[in-house]
Amino acid sequence: MAPLSLTLGYVPGGTPQKWARIWAQRHPEVPLVLHPVAAADAVAAVRAGTVEVALLRPPADVSGLSVIPLYQETTVVVVPTDHVVSAYDTITAAELRDEPMLLPADDVVAWADAPGDRVDYRPETTQEAMELVAAGIGSLIVPQSLARLYHRKDLTYRPIAGAPTCPVALAFPEDPQSALVEDFVGIVRGRRPGSSRGAAPPEPKRTARQKTLAKQAARAAAGKVARKSGGAGRGRR
C-alpha cells in the first residue's frame, strides 16, 4: 500500500514553507506534497481533488469550498529601475493615471477602476508582463509577492497608496473526507499539537475560598505522608 500523503496546492507568490515545516515536525510519516497551481486553476484543482487543500487568492465563486482568510497583500506597481516612480517610497493612483499599464490574462488584482491607460497587447501571464515592463512597454500592478517572485535587476516596485489589498486564503472542500486536511487546517489556525476542535473546555477558575481550601487539603495530605514516612523509618531501626 502506498504511504499516505497530503497535497497542498499553492498559487504563484504563495508561501507554504512555514506550514510545511510544522507539518513535517508533527507528521514525519505523512509527506506533504507541495503542488504549484495557476491562480485561475486553484479552485478547480480543489474541487477536482487534484489538491486537497490550496493556498490561493479567492475568486468570487468559492461555492462548495471552505475558505479561511489568511492575510492581505500590499498592491504595488512594477516599473523599470530608471522610471520616475522609483524616486518615491509610495505612489498614488492619481500619479499613475496616464501611465501605460499592462494587464495580463492571469491578473489577480481586483481593482475595477485601476489607474493607467491599458496597453492594447494583453500578455498571457504575469511573468511575461514583467518582461514587457523591463522592455519599457508599460507598468504593471500586482500583489507585492508577485513583484518579489519575478524580481529582476532592471525592475523595481512601489506600494500604491489607497489601492485595494489582495487577499490570500486557504481553501478546502466543505466536507473534507480526510482527517489529514483537518490536521493541516489546525496547523494553519495555530492549534497546538494534540489539541482538537472537540477538546473539552477549560475548567472554570476557582474562587479565593476554593483555592484556600485546596491549599489546606494539600498541606494536610503532605503532613500525613511525612508522619507515615517518619513512622516507617523508626520501625526499621
Residue pairs with C-beta under 8 A, 6 or more apart in sequence:
3 29
3 30
3 31
4 29
4 30
4 180
5 30
5 31
5 32
5 33
6 23
6 30
6 31
6 32
6 33
6 52
6 53
6 178
6 180
6 181
6 184
7 32
7 33
7 35
7 50
7 51
7 52
7 53
8 16
8 19
8 20
8 32
8 33
8 34
8 35
8 51
8 52
8 53
8 54
8 55
8 184
9 35
9 36
9 37
9 42
9 45
9 46
9 50
9 51
9 53
9 54
9 55
9 56
10 16
10 34
10 35
10 36
10 37
10 54
10 55
10 56
11 36
11 37
11 38
11 39
11 42
11 54
11 55
11 56
11 57
11 108
12 36
12 38
12 39
12 126
12 146
12 149
13 73
13 143
13 145
13 146
13 148
13 149
14 55
14 56
14 145
14 168
15 55
15 145
16 34
16 55
19 184
19 187
19 188
20 32
20 34
22 187
23 30
23 32
23 184
23 187
24 32
26 183
26 187
26 193
27 180
27 183
30 180
32 184
35 45
35 50
35 51
37 45
37 50
37 51
37 54
37 56
38 106
39 56
39 57
39 106
39 108
40 106
42 51
42 54
42 56
42 57
42 171
43 54
43 56
43 58
43 59
43 61
43 62
43 65
43 171
45 51
45 54
46 52
46 53
46 54
46 65
46 171
46 172
46 173
47 64
47 65
47 173
52 172
52 173
52 176
52 178
52 180
52 181
53 170
53 171
53 172
53 181
53 184
53 185
54 170
54 171
54 172
55 70
55 168
55 169
55 170
56 168
56 169
56 170
56 171
57 108
57 143
57 166
57 167
57 168
57 169
58 67
58 167
58 169
58 171
62 171
64 173
64 174
65 171
65 172
65 173
65 174
66 171
66 172
66 173
66 174
66 176
67 169
67 170
67 171
68 169
68 170
68 171
68 185
68 188
68 189
69 167
69 168
69 169
70 167
70 168
70 169
70 170
70 188
71 167
71 168
72 165
72 166
72 167
72 168
73 143
73 144
73 145
73 165
73 166
73 167
73 168
74 143
74 144
74 159
74 165
74 166
75 109
75 111
75 141
75 142
75 143
75 144
75 159
75 160
75 163
75 164
75 165
75 166
76 141
76 142
76 143
76 144
76 147
76 157
76 158
76 159
76 160
77 85
77 91
77 96
77 99
77 139
77 140
77 141
77 157
77 158
77 160
78 130
78 133
78 139
78 140
78 141
78 142
78 147
78 155
78 156
78 157
79 85
79 86
79 133
79 139
79 155
79 156
79 157
79 158
80 86
80 133
80 134
80 136
80 154
80 155
80 156
81 153
81 154
81 155
81 156
83 139
83 156
85 91
85 95
85 96
85 139
85 158
86 156
86 158
88 158
89 158
89 159
90 158
90 159
90 160
90 161
91 158
91 159
91 160
91 161
92 160
92 161
92 162
93 114
93 115
93 160
93 161
93 162
93 163
94 115
96 115
96 116
96 139
96 160
97 115
97 116
98 116
98 117
99 115
99 116
99 117
99 138
99 139
100 116
100 117
100 119
100 137
100 138
100 139
101 114
101 115
101 116
101 117
101 118
101 119
101 138
101 139
101 140
101 141
102 119
102 121
102 122
102 123
102 129
102 132
102 133
102 137
102 138
102 139
102 140
103 118
103 119
103 122
103 129
104 122
104 123
104 124
104 125
104 126
104 128
104 129
104 140
105 122
105 123
105 124
105 125
106 124
106 125
106 126
107 126
108 126
108 142
108 143
108 146
108 166
109 141
109 142
109 143
109 164
109 166
110 164
110 166
111 141
111 163
111 164
114 141
114 163
116 138
116 139
116 141
119 132
119 137
119 138
121 132
121 137
123 129
123 132
126 140
126 142
126 146
126 150
127 150
129 140
130 140
130 150
130 152
130 155
132 138
132 140
133 139
133 140
133 155
134 152
134 154
134 155
141 160
141 163
142 157
143 166
144 157
144 159
147 155
147 157
170 185
170 188
172 181
172 185
173 181
176 182
182 197
186 195
186 196
186 197
206 214
